[in-house]
Amino acid sequence: MLYYEHQYKKGFKYTENSRGIWQPFSYINPFVSKGRHERFRHMYDMGYTDIEACTGQNCINKNYQFVKKYFIPEGGECVIYMRPSQEELRIFKLIHIEKYSDEKMQELNEIFEDFWLEYVDKKCRTESVSLIFLLCVDEYDAEIRDRLLSESKILLKKGRYRLPAVVVFSEKTGLVIFEQEGVFYKEKYKEMREELLQLLK
């Protein structure tokens, strides 16, 4: 019984590294299913420069604070905004990479850890944190199709909510917003999705 209780609780626990810091870019789509269609795709006719300008202005309009622009090794960047409050810390990350890979996602976890230690740890209330991130990828290939876009689902964990979205620029630009898996935190998911759509207006 102790084993099954441990496994049950583990299913509701968000992913952390050895230092106890949230790793939001791990297991963002564990429901990989070969041969399925991409179920949620909208055409979104903007280049990365326009998306960066648009989301930056909308973040300011919605009282987010610009934190920092990080540069990803071997090309790419990550722009972070945050909006602390008594109820919840909200974070928006805009990411631009040439090609998707597991290594790039691990680099994003490391950037998030640096950000967390410098700007969040012991400085903000973190009982509830929501993270919206938009991953902009230049190259569409089988790796991003099978590993990230095949079903496009996300599990929300108590106190650590995340909503991934992906824009792929190859061929016709497509915006994919991950769907929610499970029955918990449906209102939170809807709230975060609406927030993302407002940031992309």
N, C-alpha and C positions, 0 to 999 in steps of 0.2 A: 504493500500500500504506500509506503514511503517513496518508493521508486516512481510509482504512477502519479503520486501527488507532485513530485519534483518535475516530472515530464509535463504534467498539466500546467503547472505554474510557468514553466519555461516557455510554453506556447504563447503566453501573454506578456513575456518580457522582451523589451527592445534590445537590439544588439549593442554590446559594449566591447571596447578593447580591454587590454590587461590593466589599464589605468582607470577603468570605470567610466570612460568617456563614450558617449553615444556615437555610433558609427552609422549614420543615416543612409550611406550609399552602399551598404551591404544588403543583399537579399531584397532588393526592391521589386523583383519580379520572380519569386520562386516557383511560379506556376507555369513552367515552360511546357508547351505542348506543340509538337511538330505538326506541320501541315495545316494549321488553322489560319484563318484569315485575320488580318489586323482589324479588330472589331470597332475601333473608335478612332477615326481619322478625319480631320477637317483640313481643308485647304487654307493656308495662311501665307499670304503673299507679301512677306517682308524679309529682308536680309538681316544679318546679325547686327550690323551697325544701327539699322532702324529699330530693331527690337531693343537694343541696349539703350538707345535714346528714349524710346517710348516707355519702357518699364522704369527707367531712372526717373523720368518726370512724374510718372504715376505713383511711384514710391514716395516721392517728396510730397505729392498732393495728399497721400494717405498717411502722412506723418511717420514714415519710416526714416531712419537715419542711415546715411551712407557710412559704411564701416571701412571697407578696404577692397582694393582689387589685388587679387593674388594671381601670379603667373604660374601656369602648369608646366612642368618639365617637358621638353620636346614639343612645345607649341600648345597654345590654349590659354584661357584665362577664366577666372572665377570672380564675379563681383558680388559682394555681400551687403545687404541692408538688414537692419533690425528695428523692431519697435517694442521696447520694453513697456510693461504696464504691471499694475498690481495683480491682475488676473492671469496674464499669460505673456510669455516672451514670444514674439513672432519674428521669424527670420525668412527672408527671401534671398535665394541665390540664383544668379544668372551665370550659366556655365557655357563656354564655347570650346569645343574640341574638334580636331580634324576627323578622328576615327574613334569609334567606341571600342573599349577593351576592358577586361577585368582589371588590368594594371592601372588604367586611367581611373576607374572607380575607387581603387585603393588609394591612389594619389589624392582623390577628392576627400576621402576619409581623413587623410593626414592633414590636408588643408583645413578641414573642419575642426580637427583637434587643435591645431595652432590657433584658429579663430576662437574656439571655445575657451582655451586657457588664457588668451590675452584679453578677450572682451566680455566673457560671460562668467566664467568660474569665479565664485565668491564676489561677483559684482552685480548679478541680476538674480531675481527670483526664478527658479527653474523647476518648480513643481509641475508646471505645465508649459511645454514648449511646442510650438507648431512651426514646421519648416516646409516651405513651398520652394521647389527648385525646378528651373526650366533648363534642360540640357539641350543645347544647340549643337548638332553634329553635321559636319560638312559632307561626310561620305556615308551613303546607305549601302550596307552589305549584308551578307547572310548572318554575320555575328550579331549585329544590332537587331536584325529581324527575329532571330531565334531566341536570343538571350534577353531582349528588352521589350520587344513589341509584339510578341506572339499572342499574348493574352492581355498584357497591360493591366495587371491588377496589383493592389497594394493592401496590406493589412495595417490598420491603425492600432497602435499600442497606447495604453493609458499613460498620459503625461508626456508622451513623445509622439506627436502626430506629424506625419509627413505626407506630402502630395507631390509626386513626380509628374513632370510633363516633358515631352520630347518634341523638338522641331528638327526635322531632317531636311537639309537644303538640296540634296541631289534630286535631279529631275524636278517634279513638282513639289513645292514646299508643303510638308504635311505637319500638322500639330496633333499630337497624341496626348490626351490627358488620361492618366491611369484611372481605372474603375476601382471601386471599393470591393474588397472581398470580406464576407462575413456580415453579421447583423449588428455589430456594436459600432457606436459612434457615427451613425449615419448623418445626424445633424451636423456634427463637426466636419465630416467629409464635404457635405454640401456647402458649408460656410467657407471652407478653404478653397473649394473649386470656384465659388463665386468671386473670392478674393483674387485668385489667379486671373480669371477672365477680366476683372476690372483693371488689373495691372497690365494686361495685354491690349486694352482698348486703344 
